[in-house]
Amino acid sequence: MSDSSDQECWLEKENQLDEIAIKRRNYSDKSKELQGWVWRLWLLYNFWDYTITKRRKYIDAASTLQTYWNVWTTERRKRTGLSIPDYIKDDMKGVRERLVIRHQLRTDPKPRPHARSEDVFELQKTLWTTGNQTWDPLQLAVFMLLAGPTAHRRRALLTLRHCDIFLTLLPDPGCHEWPQIVVEVKPDKTKRYRCRRKRTTTISLLEVPGETCLFLCPKTFLLGLLVRKAAFRDLDIVSAEQLYDLRIPPDARQLSLKLADPEAFLFNMTESTLDSHLRRLGELAGYDHTVTSKWFRRGGGEAVNSSTEISEAQQNLLMQHRTGTVYQDNYAPDHLPADVYSVWRGLAPQREMVRMTSGQSRTIRKDRPVDLTDAQKAEAMNDPDVQRRLELWVTCKAKVAMEYGNLSKAKGTQDYQEALQRRNKYHAAVRAAERAKKREVRAHFNEEQPVTDVRRQVHGLPFETASQSAPNATPPEQYRAFEMVFRFAPSSPQDNRRCRVTVINALSQVKPRYWPRAQQSHIQQTPSVVVAPLQESTNLRHQPYRLSERQCLWCVIAKTRLEPFKSPYSLYRHICRLHINDTQAEWPVRCPDAICGELLSCQNEFRNHMAIVHGSIF
């Protein structure tokens, strides 16, 4: 009995044998302490000190260091299956404090500006009175008017599809004769948490009864965009008059309006394009801070949080927050939107004055610098990083030219790819230097100009007037839409309906703007080149053009571009900008191949024809 128990004891010890511990060399207690101290020092200080030193221009805040640490610990746990011990986490707090002090990282939080309805009004006015810009004013206006009331994130709105927008005719309590078109929005591509999509609620965008100005009406602009995109063609509706003449059947309480192309995106913009457009629009409007899409989300959150009609649970559902502390920590405005002094005195609050003092409209100055002068651009070009990138690009370009003759002949080689990388890094450095110079110029203006204004008033001098800018070439259809939407709307229900119809039709006529380089190429090359190859090639060809994937049929016929585009979306965007407009006025479209010449009635038919007949998939 004892022998069997001893055998089981030895077997258990054998299973519990740690080979690594047995093979480990034996050190003294002091040596072990030294090893642990060196390991913790490398882990907690030297590594992060090296990281900050190498990436100092990218790490300017203590919060960024905290983010790096969180990501590093997550990645370590994922790769090794081990968690950071608690004592190292405690030590890391002191390490981060020392690193912040040594590298003088910013500890103050970034400003959190928010866009209220009056700010959207200012941006709208600048948007529709400004020409010579590369944006689509109608799409940008619809985004701002949706982002404010819905408080949705940028990606959720940019990925809105036609099937995420619901149009319904409902009885109007204020006007029993005509129903009201109710717009409801429910984005599908919302933020996810732990692989689960957060709950999204349907938001209704209603008309304001007797609204005198339609500049802030999201439904009016959205219907204008949908009419322009021919989204009602399956219902044989081509104008706003037909929409507003619809009635609800006698035996029904509602009438749904289905949009064509359910999977088609509402917006034809990327996130980077939207950011650049909003940044430029904010500068033209005269705002001090950079306008971003978060402005509208913060503004919507503040409006909901300040309202007595919406509970905290409804606010969390709208903002997709688990608790109200998320809003307080990340979205609460920097300026308290309340008249604390009047409350302390027991007086009625001055709501209009508080709204003005806590808003962003107070920072507007139309004379604030928007673009750099030639001298300032020259200073930006003298930046050491720009000059270093320029030298590398010129050297690489000369090397390729010496070996291949010129850069274009080296296509497809490793030297060509290296040269493109050098060129892109050089242009990126130029843009970064110009942005830094613009921030410096605007900061200097904010500091010096108020002092100059005060001194001129003290000495009885008039204010300095801003220099006259170049003439603003606003397209006629855009100017007409601005005149229609900016005027006062009639108060009577019948006249108000007619006014909305007129405004929607005017907005639907505003076409997207071409990019300057693409527009110049389109104007100079397409009219004089496209027709001749068609007439010449039809005598030699007996079959339609067969293209490789993502090739443009128009450009292949005109021999202006033979290489395929990088992605299906870039090809589709190119065709919409240069060759056809995805609007009701352009459909049906005839295939540019003279041998084919098929009449295509809608976007889906056009895509299928290009894929099946010509082989170009996008």
Secondary structure as GFF3:
##gff-version 3
##sequence-region A 1 618
A	DSSP	alpha_helix	2	15	.	.	.	ID=ss1
A	DSSP	alpha_helix	19	23	.	.	.	ID=ss2
A	DSSP	alpha_helix	29	41	.	.	.	ID=ss3
A	DSSP	pi_helix	42	46	.	.	.	ID=ss4
A	DSSP	alpha_helix	47	54	.	.	.	ID=ss5
A	DSSP	alpha_helix	62	80	.	.	.	ID=ss6
A	DSSP	alpha_helix	86	103	.	.	.	ID=ss7
A	DSSP	alpha_helix	117	128	.	.	.	ID=ss8
A	DSSP	alpha_helix	137	150	.	.	.	ID=ss9
A	DSSP	alpha_helix	154	158	.	.	.	ID=ss10
A	DSSP	three_ten_helix	162	164	.	.	.	ID=ss11
A	DSSP	beta_strand	165	172	.	.	.	ID=ss12
A	DSSP	beta_strand	175	185	.	.	.	ID=ss13
A	DSSP	beta_strand	192	193	.	.	.	ID=ss14
A	DSSP	beta_strand	196	197	.	.	.	ID=ss15
A	DSSP	beta_strand	203	205	.	.	.	ID=ss16
A	DSSP	three_ten_helix	214	216	.	.	.	ID=ss17
A	DSSP	alpha_helix	218	228	.	.	.	ID=ss18
A	DSSP	three_ten_helix	233	235	.	.	.	ID=ss19
A	DSSP	alpha_helix	240	244	.	.	.	ID=ss20
A	DSSP	beta_strand	255	257	.	.	.	ID=ss21
A	DSSP	alpha_helix	271	285	.	.	.	ID=ss22
A	DSSP	alpha_helix	293	306	.	.	.	ID=ss23
A	DSSP	alpha_helix	312	319	.	.	.	ID=ss24
A	DSSP	alpha_helix	325	330	.	.	.	ID=ss25
A	DSSP	alpha_helix	340	345	.	.	.	ID=ss26
A	DSSP	alpha_helix	351	357	.	.	.	ID=ss27
A	DSSP	three_ten_helix	361	363	.	.	.	ID=ss28
A	DSSP	alpha_helix	374	381	.	.	.	ID=ss29
A	DSSP	alpha_helix	384	404	.	.	.	ID=ss30
A	DSSP	three_ten_helix	408	410	.	.	.	ID=ss31
A	DSSP	alpha_helix	414	458	.	.	.	ID=ss32
A	DSSP	alpha_helix	476	486	.	.	.	ID=ss33
A	DSSP	alpha_helix	493	508	.	.	.	ID=ss34
A	DSSP	alpha_helix	516	529	.	.	.	ID=ss35
A	DSSP	alpha_helix	531	537	.	.	.	ID=ss36
A	DSSP	alpha_helix	553	558	.	.	.	ID=ss37
A	DSSP	alpha_helix	568	578	.	.	.	ID=ss38
A	DSSP	beta_strand	589	590	.	.	.	ID=ss39
A	DSSP	beta_strand	599	600	.	.	.	ID=ss40
A	DSSP	alpha_helix	603	609	.	.	.	ID=ss41
A	DSSP	pi_helix	610	614	.	.	.	ID=ss42
###
